[in-house]
Amino acid sequence: MKSSIYILAAFVVLFSACKKEFLERGPLDQMEDGNYWTNEKNVRTFAYGFYPIYFNGYGSGWTWGDYFYQGQSLNDDFAPTSPPQFTKVIPPSGGGWSFTNVRKANIMIDRVRKVPGLDDETRNHWSGIARFFRGMEYFRLVKDFGDVPFYNRELLTTDQEELYKPRDPRELVMDSVLADFEYAAANVRASDGEKGLNVTKWVVLAYMSRIFLFEGTWQKYHEQNQAKSTEYLTAAKWAANEIITNGGYSFSHTYRESFNSLDLSTNKEMIMYRRYATGLLTHALMSYVNGEGQTGPNKDLMESYLCTDGLPVGLSTAYAGDKTNEEVRTNRDPRLLGTFNPELRPQGSIGRYNKLGVSTTGYATWKFLNDDLRDKPEGQSNVNPIHAPVIRYGEVLVTYAEACAELGTLTQADLDKSINVLRARPSGADAKLPPLEVVGGLPAVNGVTYDDPERDATVSAMIWEIRRERRVELTMEGYRLDDLRRWKKLAYVDMVANPDINRGAWINRAEWQKPDPPGGSWLSGVTLEGGGDEGYIIPAPSGATQRVFTDDKVYLNPLPLDQIKLYKDQGVELIQNPGWTQ
């Protein structure tokens, strides 16, 4: 079977292809141990079943993936008209409390040991793949719920005591996840099939760096467990450094070309990507950034981008202001230019721009828009074939820098192999950001230290700059809420305390008058701050919709009520997460 199979359709395609072969062998109408776990091809088929769960890319059809507003809409990057709120009600069932994928991974771990005819390298590779997926699922569970029961073998319905055992401590579970990733990093192949479309050693290491950056900072800021924080951050740094040193990844394309391309196979930044193709596997992301109304980026995000002198907008003499979109885009980080459209598109103005969508804030995203397809059917519906990054080198670099900073070991050499590599990528712009320097522990440009006047006083100046770099590098890729959670900074999404996250572009109504009828406006329904004829767009003007942060309990999700009852019926107490009561 061809290794270039579309990555997240792989299980369906492979199973369909193999079904005919199975039937030709006899009356095998069920997939059972005796007739399935017989060769490496079938093991690969089983592994592909995990891909749609963890490598969703831009989604498929009208089902969204994790990019843009669909990924983690409750954050401080976007300004919706109806802001998502923190969870307030304990779900009666579901809510993500499921161990189906853990059981599936444990089955694979067990069965790979028994497949006949595999040499040690092959058996160890697939054992590593299975343990990688078990680690991925347990990280999801721990991230959502904290303590969870850990299972390292397939359970049967007769294993009542284990099925209803109490939750294991978070540290125990994550130690086991680290062991799984260390095994996978040592045994999964560095190359397997077409580059970028299958799990390899480099994919394992990239996710290892992501996961243990999360857990290392969680342990630091939530648990105040310095020993565990250091252990996990060291693992994140090591994994990222392995990729930087030995992976062979680099930047061959501009920032925007990593998100709007019809072919990512030649993009040297891609550690893993999802391949789409017309008539086989498509998605609808471009219709959201092209022909429909967008949830726009807010003023807070726009002002996070540095100026071309490497300084924040509050310090830079190169900052041109924000009273026009041209000013906003003047002398700014090239990633701002690659992420946001040169035109403002406030709500009500769609007729002025012919097919192009409008935005709640006026600022419109084009990071995912392929210009050649924008006026074609592929750019207007759910048949878009542009490829999606799954995990990329840019993330690894900011992870490495942050791990070093959190460990307190950050050097100029660390910045030069991470943040400054990002800043030197091809940009398509006239100017690039100057290298970031560390002088006496402080951020600096051209040997002069600086301290952003907007810095959170509880965060060091250097870590603030590393977090800024992460925010703009990964904006709209579905990570921001997780970052705020692990830093214990969900207060940033409080719209009352931080009004800039409910502000959009500055608008002068006089510039948006319709010629016919005279005095008509393209801005019907748009609220401006202060109620006058010019000011910042306020996407959510009603005080009743303002999101506020009041309770730390939301850092963990509540356990569903039906599971607590199931445990109780077995004479076992399943303890609810702190702060959540019926």
C-alpha positions, 0 to 999 in steps of 0.5 A, spaced: 500 500 500 502 506 498 506 510 503 503 517 500 496 515 502 492 521 505 494 521 512 488 522 516 484 518 511 489 513 511 485 508 516 479 508 512 483 507 505 487 502 508 481 498 511 477 498 505 483 496 501 485 490 505 478 488 506 478 484 499 484 481 501 481 478 507 475 476 504 479 472 499 483 468 505 476 465 507 470 467 511 473 472 515 467 477 516 470 479 523 477 482 525 479 478 530 486 476 533 487 470 530 486 473 523 488 480 524 495 481 528 499 477 522 503 481 519 506 488 519 501 491 514 495 490 518 499 493 524 500 499 520 493 499 518 491 499 526 495 504 527 492 509 522 486 508 526 489 513 531 491 518 526 484 522 525 484 523 533 490 526 534 492 529 527 486 533 525 489 538 521 484 543 518 478 538 519 474 535 513 468 537 509 464 542 514 467 539 520 472 544 522 479 542 525 483 546 531 485 552 527 483 559 527 477 560 531 474 553 531 481 551 535 480 554 542 475 560 541 475 561 549 482 566 549 485 573 548 486 573 541 479 573 538 473 578 539 467 575 538 460 578 538 458 572 543 464 571 547 464 563 549 464 563 557 467 558 562 464 552 563 459 553 569 455 546 569 457 539 570 456 535 564 451 529 566 455 524 561 461 525 556 465 531 557 471 527 554 472 522 560 473 516 556 478 511 556 477 508 549 483 510 546 487 508 552 484 501 551 486 501 544 493 503 545 494 497 550 491 492 545 496 494 540 502 494 545 500 487 547 498 484 540 505 487 537 508 482 541 505 477 538 505 478 531 509 472 528 515 474 523 517 481 525 524 482 527 526 486 533 527 493 529 520 492 526 517 490 533 520 495 537 518 500 532 510 499 532 511 498 540 513 505 540 508 507 536 503 504 540 506 507 546 506 514 543 499 514 542 497 511 549 502 517 551 498 522 547 491 520 550 493 520 557 496 527 556 489 529 553 486 526 559 491 529 564 490 536 561 483 536 562 482 532 568 488 532 572 488 525 576 486 520 572 486 512 573 492 509 569 491 503 565 497 499 562 494 493 560 487 491 556 482 491 561 476 486 560 469 487 563 471 482 568 476 486 571 471 490 576 476 492 581 481 495 576 475 498 572 473 502 578 479 504 581 480 511 584 484 516 580 491 516 580 496 522 582 497 526 576 505 526 577 504 518 577 500 518 570 505 523 567 511 519 569 508 514 565 507 518 559 514 520 559 516 513 560 512 512 553 515 517 550 522 516 551 521 509 549 518 511 543 523 516 541 528 511 542 525 506 538 520 509 532 524 509 526 527 516 523 524 515 517 517 511 515 514 512 508 513 518 505 516 524 509 511 528 513 505 523 512 507 518 518 509 518 525 517 518 525 522 519 531 521 526 529 514 527 530 514 523 537 520 528 539 516 534 537 510 532 541 514 530 547 517 537 547 510 540 546 507 535 552 512 536 557 513 544 556 505 544 558 506 539 564 513 542 566 510 549 566 503 546 570 508 543 575 511 550 576 505 555 576 500 550 579 503 545 583 509 549 585 513 542 584 520 544 582 523 538 582 517 535 577 517 542 573 525 541 572 524 534 570 519 535 565 522 541 562 528 538 561 525 533 557 521 538 553 528 541 552 532 535 550 526 533 545 526 539 542 534 540 541 534 533 538 530 535 532 534 542 532 540 538 532 539 532 528 532 533 525 534 536 518 528 541 519 529 548 516 525 554 513 524 554 506 518 558 505 515 564 508 510 564 514 504 564 510 506 559 505 506 554 511 499 555 512 496 556 505 499 551 500 497 546 495 503 542 497 507 542 503 511 536 501 517 541 499 516 545 505 522 543 510 519 546 516 513 540 516 515 535 521 508 532 519 502 535 515 495 533 513 495 532 505 488 534 502 486 532 494 480 535 490 475 529 490 478 525 495 479 529 502 477 536 502 476 541 508 472 548 509 477 552 512 478 557 506 470 559 506 471 561 513 477 566 512 474 568 505 467 568 504 464 568 510 463 572 517 470 571 521 471 572 528 476 577 528 483 578 532 482 583 537 487 589 539 490 586 544 493 581 539 495 586 534 499 590 539 503 584 541 507 584 534 513 587 535 516 593 530 521 592 525 526 595 530 525 589 535 521 593 540 514 593 543 509 598 540 509 602 547 517 603 546 518 603 539 519 609 535 518 605 528 510 604 531 506 608 526 499 608 530 493 604 529 488 609 526 488 606 519 490 599 517 496 601 513 499 604 520 498 598 523 501 594 518 507 599 517 514 597 520 511 591 524 513 583 524 513 580 518 508 575 521 503 580 522 503 581 514 502 574 513 497 573 518 492 579 517 489 582 511 491 588 508 484 591 508 479 592 513 473 588 513 468 591 518 461 587 519 456 590 514 461 592 509 461 585 505 458 589 499 463 593 498 468 588 497 465 583 493 465 575 495 470 577 501 468 576 508 467 581 514 470 580 521 467 582 528 473 587 529 474 589 522 481 586 522 481 580 517 485 573 517 488 571 511 493 566 514 490 560 511 487 563 504 490 561 498 490 567 493 489 563 487 483 559 489 480 565 493 475 566 487 474 559 485 469 554 488 475 550 492 475 557 496 468 558 497 465 551 500 468 545 503 472 542 497 478 546 499 484 542 498 490 546 501 494 542 506 495 543 513 500 543 518 500 538 523 506 539 527 512 544 525 519 546 526 517 553 528 513 550 534 519 546 536 523 552 536 519 556 541 518 550 545 526 550 546 526 557 548 521 557 553 523 551 556 530 554 557 527 560 560 523 557 565 529 552 567 533 559 568 538 556 563 537 561 557 543 563 553 545 567 547 546 561 544 539 558 546 536 564 542 540 564 536 538 556 535 531 558 536 528 565 536 533 568 532 532 562 527 525 564 526 526 571 525 531 569 520 526 565 516 524 567 508 519 573 509 517 576 503 517 583 506 523 588 506 525 588 513 526 582 518 526 583 526 533 584 529 535 578 533 533 577 540 539 578 545 539 576 552 543 581 556 544 580 564 538 576 564 534 581 560 531 582 553 535 586 548 536 589 541 543 591 539 545 591 546 540 595 549 535 592 554 528 593 554 522 592 558 515 592 555 511 597 559 505 592 558 508 586 561 505 582 566 508 584 573 508 577 575 512 575 569 520 576 568 521 581 562 525 575 558 519 570 559 514 575 557 518 576 550 519 568 549 511 568 551 510 573 546 514 570 540 510 564 542 503 567 541 505 571 534 508 564 531 503 560 533 497 565 533 490 561 530 493 554 531 489 552 537 494 553 542 493 559 546 488 557 551 492 551 553 498 556 554 494 560 558 492 554 562 499 552 564 501 559 565 495 560 570 493 566 566 486 565 565 485 572 568 487 574 561 481 572 558 477 577 563 473 582 558 472 587 564 479 587 566 482 587 559 478 591 555 483 591 549 480 584 548 473 586 546 476 592 541 477 591 534 480 596 529 479 604 529 474 606 524 471 613 522 464 612 519 465 618 514 470 613 510 465 608 510 459 612 507 455 608 501 455 613 495 447 610 494 443 612 497 447 618 500 448 618 507 447 610 507 453 606 511 457 600 510 457 599 518 450 598 520 450 594 526 457 596 528 458 599 535 464 604 536 467 605 543 464 611 546 458 611 541 461 617 536 462 617 529 469 614 530 473 609 535 475 602 536 470 597 534 466 593 540 464 587 537 460 585 544 457 591 546 452 588 551 455 588 558 451 582 559 455 578 555 462 580 558 466 574 560 469 574 567 474 570 570 472 568 577 474 561 579 480 557 579 476 551 578 476 552 571 483 550 570 480 543 570 474 540 567 469 537 571 468 529 571 461 527 568 455 526 573 454 519 570 461 516 572 461 518 579 454 515 580 457 508 576 463 508 581 458 509 587 454 503 585 460 499 585 462 502 592 467 506 590 468 514 590 470 518 584 472 524 587 470 530 583 475 536 581 476 541 586 470 547 586 465 543 582 459 541 586 452 539 583 
